[in-house]
Amino acid sequence: MGHLESALDHLSIDELRQKVQELQEEMRMRNAFAGSPDAESSDAVLQWLGRSRILAERVPPVGLKPVEKDSFRAKKGNHRIIEGDNLAVMASLLTEFRGGPSRGVDVVYFDPPYNTGQDIFAYNDNYNLSKSDVQALRRRHGRAESLVSLDDPTRHTKWINHMAPRLWAARKLLKTTGVIIVSIDEHELPRLWLLMEELFGEKNRIAALVWERARKNDASYVSEGHEYMLIWARNKVELDAKRSQMSQTEQWQGDKGRWRKRKEGVDAILIAYAEAKEQYRNNVPKIQAALNAFFKSLPKNHPARKIRYKKVNSRGVYNDDGNLNWPGGGGPKYKVLHPRTGKAVKPPASGWRFQEDEMKSLIAQHRIAFKADHTKTPRLITYLQEMETEVQTSVIVKSGQRAVETFEAVMGKGIFKNPKDPEILASLFNLVTWRDQRAVVLDAYAGSGTTGHAVINMNAEDQGQRQFILIENGDPRAASKFARARYTADMTAERVRRVISGKWADNKPHASHDTGFSYYRAQDEITKRAIMEATRERLADIILQIVEDDSNRVDCRVEGHKFLIGRTKLGFGISLVWNATKTATDQLLTWPILEKILEEADTAKVSRPIHVYASANSAPLTEDLYRFHQIPNAILARLGVFDTDGDEDR
Ligand SMILES: C[S@@+](CC[C@H](N)C(=O)[O-])C[C@H]1O[C@@H](n2cnc3c(N)ncnc32)[C@H](O)[C@@H]1O
């Protein structure tokens, strides 16, 4: 308890307030899972062996060591690829992305093992392995893991024990307006759905999408060629508030702040129109001729062909086929005069769709298309610019083969089975973030790196600065083309490198992108004991991982000094007074040491105040020269590790 008080001392009032709220929520959830469902809940819940332990288990953060060799143009972009078990890595990301109203990630995407009998996943298996077996597996992989066969009677239990803590960790990382998307198929859909209801709340469910990806003609009964994507909000009330805020913005006013995706094919038409307009200025017939030629040149299955906006006037591309009928009958019946014949046009049988005043204003705005004379009912004009978006429907029909082709074009054949489709992911990420150009997307089961590919494409489309964080642990199967130790670096990250450089396996010309990523490898757990026993180098790694201003990148390290270990993104120095092999006095910040630190800072041209980490401080406190951070409590506080009571027996 003593540790708890001193680590909490290092938090600001706001951080403390957030911490208390989190603890309350955590307690509520732990209680809900710890008790028997009958006693604790008023409705049906999922029961499985391990339920009572699942949120009670502490997941300490791990060190995330930057690996320069596997990073790619790290100074150009802030994307990250992290090799390691996703549960431990997510616990570590909390330092920087603990979800709140303005912090955290915008989207979490999970594409976990589907438990088909073919995939391997890590699971909490304490109930049928000996304690030492579990410890040995954990030391090696961070978790016990194995291939779970379809005739394993505890296969669902294992899968749930894998998923539940990861979904909970993801929830903590999400902004309060954030959204999680989880892919799954029929093997675990029932369990996943119930888990999501309990962990995220039934009221926060947004949709269960279906991706129809193939037809299985050899199916004995019915071809189940689809899979699911469950979409949940972290907090739908917050999301509703954001929607109403978005409805006030210029971009989302027309859609009243509702989620809308861009209609496929619209962009191609608008680009063709913009080019023709640039060339022919206000010559509408010439622009129309250019647009006709554009439509003619399109391949048969191009999505733009399905869009019924093909005419041009001085205001843009339009469609004049909107009906003017009052739905259901009984609408107003006033006179509307034909502009050429001057006679009243034929009104719709059900009456006009608009009241007379509104109709007059629509006529004045050239939004009513009169026919050749008054004998026919006019139609409503709509412009393509206003109809660019459409609602997302719950079924997405797209062959899974497209995703395979895209992956193989980048990486070649026989490397990865069943990659997801970057276009579908990009469209969904854009949908749930209102196309936010600064959205942060976390994919904890990165596999072939599809999410990275999708986010790079999204940024290229609108010059956005979205950020992706990919976590991948490697596939331990012998059949995998890559040794586990190189799987993430040589497959997940390699796809992203190639997408960035434009150098794909197909040797065709592809755009390159002015961005890059830092690569990290997960290390050992960071506990109080691990900090106190750490070498100087290891402690420097940990400190550089938790620096406040988003500096934990490959390039924040400063080498070659006795005390100085790095510089923050804003240029402030970071120093460490630590000699693990000697006595406590070797970890004390004294005035002479501070003088030496300031000298080093001048030589390395880093700014003051310097962040100095040491066990204790006897130098005078001078805020503009340095900030003292006490080891281990300041570090534990930043990592959110307050509960260190169990440290000793780990
Ligand atoms: C279904 S695949 C994801 C495919 C990916 N969405 C794509 O489009 O390529 C699941 C991936 O999660 C990885 N994985 C499984 N358990 C993991 C864990 N505990 N931590 C990190 N990655 C894990 C597997 O190695 C595998 O590559």
The ligand as a MOL file (V3000), in Angstrom:
LIG
                    3D

  0  0  0     0  0            999 V3000
M  V30 BEGIN CTAB
M  V30 COUNTS 27 29 0 0 0
M  V30 BEGIN ATOM
M  V30 1 C -6.7810 -13.6410 -38.7400 0
M  V30 2 S -5.1620 -13.0700 -38.7110 0 CHG=1
M  V30 3 C -5.3260 -11.3530 -39.0710 0
M  V30 4 C -5.3050 -11.0480 -40.5220 0
M  V30 5 C -5.2240 -9.6030 -40.8580 0
M  V30 6 N -6.4310 -8.8970 -40.5020 0
M  V30 7 C -4.9290 -9.4060 -42.3280 0
M  V30 8 O -5.7330 -8.7930 -43.0530 0
M  V30 9 O -3.9120 -9.8720 -42.7710 0 CHG=-1
M  V30 10 C -4.7770 -13.0830 -37.0110 0
M  V30 11 C -3.3550 -12.6750 -36.6990 0
M  V30 12 O -3.2450 -12.4340 -35.3210 0
M  V30 13 C -1.9980 -12.9110 -34.8570 0
M  V30 14 N -2.1440 -13.1570 -33.4140 0
M  V30 15 C -2.8070 -14.1650 -32.8110 0
M  V30 16 N -2.7390 -14.0530 -31.4770 0
M  V30 17 C -2.0160 -12.9300 -31.2160 0
M  V30 18 C -1.5810 -12.3000 -30.0240 0
M  V30 19 N -1.8900 -12.7910 -28.8300 0
M  V30 20 N -0.8570 -11.1720 -30.1290 0
M  V30 21 C -0.5260 -10.6580 -31.3350 0
M  V30 22 N -0.9040 -11.2270 -32.5010 0
M  V30 23 C -1.6350 -12.3650 -32.4470 0
M  V30 24 C -1.7280 -14.1480 -35.6880 0
M  V30 25 O -0.3460 -14.4460 -35.7560 0
M  V30 26 C -2.3020 -13.7420 -37.0320 0
M  V30 27 O -1.3330 -13.1750 -37.8570 0
M  V30 END ATOM
M  V30 BEGIN BOND
M  V30 1 1 1 2
M  V30 2 1 2 3
M  V30 3 1 2 10
M  V30 4 1 3 4
M  V30 5 1 4 5
M  V30 6 1 5 6
M  V30 7 1 5 7
M  V30 8 2 7 8
M  V30 9 1 7 9
M  V30 10 1 10 11
M  V30 11 1 11 12
M  V30 12 1 11 26
M  V30 13 1 12 13
M  V30 14 1 13 14
M  V30 15 1 13 24
M  V30 16 1 14 15
M  V30 17 1 14 23
M  V30 18 2 15 16
M  V30 19 1 16 17
M  V30 20 1 17 18
M  V30 21 2 17 23
M  V30 22 1 18 19
M  V30 23 2 18 20
M  V30 24 1 20 21
M  V30 25 2 21 22
M  V30 26 1 22 23
M  V30 27 1 24 25
M  V30 28 1 24 26
M  V30 29 1 26 27
M  V30 END BOND
M  V30 END CTAB
M  END
